[in-house]
Amino acid sequence: AVFTIGAEEKVGQRMWRPIRIDAFTSGMAANFLAAKTQSVAWVNAAWLPVRVRWDQTLDGVNRVLKASFETKKVKGTDEKNGKTDKLNVATQQHSLDLVSVFPWLMQADLSPGAKYELPVFDGRRIYNVSVSTGVAKEIQVPVGFRKAIPLKIVVQRGEYKREMELWISAEKDRTPLRMVFKYGLIGTVEASLVGEKKS
């Protein structure tokens, strides 16, 4: 996967910043689930999404999601293999999405003990994401030893509940260094930073 934070660009009379995730499964993972995504979220100065476009392929199903984010609403279209459904989802506050949630956390106050309750749109519905911040410590990733801030994250909606860990660099750049997804009886999936490029 490649995670890119772009420079601010003028869109009409406003300045937005594109956040992009390009990812695909390979090897044994692709045999289990063939997936590819090119997902972009344009965020405002507060790192909140104002517009998103996700181009995805999941086990042969092509999907294009386009949505705009307002203070208490997400509106747009969700097209799957030529069939288009309209989106109109109410929220309690301005929601994040699966792309913008990462840079939002990178810019947040991550002092030990900090906690956040975030609404996050997954393309169909809103999930509540609880984040709690731990004490920074040194960890080892493929790019070397880095001091990182651990975030314990719980994703929940009704009876659905998943836990994950996100380790963010304690340096000024706040680069995501490691993610661990916990899937109950299935096990865990871990992703670590293998390279970075700064402009």
N, C-alpha and C positions, 0 to 999 in steps of 0.2 A: 504494500500500500504506500502511496505517496500523499502526504498532507501538505498543502500549500496555503500560506497566508499571503495574499497579494497586496499590492500598494493601493491606496485610496484612488478612486477614479470618479470623475464627474458623470452622474447619470441625471440628465435634466438639470434641475437647479440644486441637486443634492450630491453629497459626497458619500459614496458607498465603497466598501472594501470586499473583494471577492475572497471567499474561503473555499478551497477545493479539496476533495478527496477522490483519488483514483485508486481503485483496488480491484483485485481479482484473486480467485482461489487457484491453486496449482497443486501438483503432486497428488498425494492421497486425499487431501481435502477436496480437490476438484472431483475426485471419483465419488465422494460422498455428497457434495453439493457444488455444482458448477455455477459460479456467480461472478459478475463483473459490474462495476459501478463507476460512473463519472458524475459526481454530485457536487453542486456548487450552491453556496448560500452567500448572498450579498448582505453584509451587516452594516449598521449605522455606527455613529461615533460611540455609542454605548455598548457595542458588540452584540446588539440584538438583531435578529434576521428581519429583513424587510421583503426579501424575495428569494425563492429557491427554485432550482431545477435539478432533478435527479434523473439521470439516464441509467437504467439498470437492466441487466439480464440475469434471470434466476431460473436455472434448469430449463432454458429455452424460452422462457416467457419474457418478452420485452416490455419494459415499463418506462413511461416518461411522466414524471410528476412535476407540475408547475404550481406554485402557490405564493400568495402574498400574505404577509403577517401584519395584522393591525393590533391595536392595544388589547382587545379581548376577542379576537377572531382570526381564524386561518381560513382563507378562501382560495380556490383554484380548481385544477382538473387533474385527474389521475387516469392515464391511458395505459391499458394493458392489451397488447396484441390487437390494436385497432379499436378496442372498445373503451369509450371515455365516460368516466363518472365524475360528477361535480363534487367538490369539497366545500363544506361550510361547517367548520368546527368552532364552537364557542369555548373560550378559555377564561380563567379567573384573572389572568394578567397576561402581559406580552409573553408569548411562548418562545422557547428556543426550539431548534430542530436537531437532528442527529449529527449535522455538520457543525453548526454554530456553537453547540454546547462546549466543544473543546476550547476554542479561542476565548469564549466567555470565562471559563474557569481559569485559563492562563492569565487573564487580566484581573481576576478577583483577588481580594485580600485573603491570602492563604496562611495567615498566622495560626499557630497551633490552637486548636479548639474552635476555629471558625466553622460555622454550619450554614448550609443553604438548602432551601426547598425550592426546586425548579420545575416548572411545567415544560415537558419536552414532547414535541410532535414527532411521531414515528412514520408519518405518511398516511395514517388512517385515524389515529386517536391520540389523545393526550395522556402521557404517563407522568406520575410524580417521581421526581428524582431527588433523593436526599443525599447530601454530600457533607461529610465531616472530615476535617483536616487534622493530620497528625504532626508529629515532630520530624523535621528533616533529618535524614541520615544518608550515609554513603551507600550506594548500591553499584553493582556491576552489570553493565549492558554491553552488547557487542562493540560499541564505540569507546569503551573504557569505563573507568570508575567515575561516577558523578554523584554529587550531593543532590538528593531528591526529596520532595515533599510528598508523603503518602496521602492519598484521598480514598476514603472508604465510601463507596457509592451503592445505594440501594434503589433499584428501579421497581416501581410498584403501580399496579392498577387493579383494584378489587383483590381477588385471590392470587393474581399473578405477582410473583416477586422474584427478582434476580439480583445477585450481588456482584460487584466488580471492584477492582482496585485500579487506581490510576496514579502513577508516579510522575510528578512534574518537576523539572529541573528547578533547583533553588536559586539558580543564577538569574540574571536580569531577563534573559530570553524566554524563560519559563517553558522550555521545550518539553513536550510529552516524551517520557523515556520508556515507560513500560505500562502495559495494560494487561490485566488478568480478569477474564470473564469466568464466572462460576455458573455451571449448568446443572447443579444438583447431582443426580445419579449418573449423568453422562460424563461429568468430569469438568476440567477447566481448559480454557484456551488462553494462551499467553502470546502477546506481541511485544517486541522490544525494538527500540531505535537501532538501526544498522548504519545510518548515515544522515548527514544534514548538510544543507547548502544555504548560506546566508548571502543576501544581496545588499 
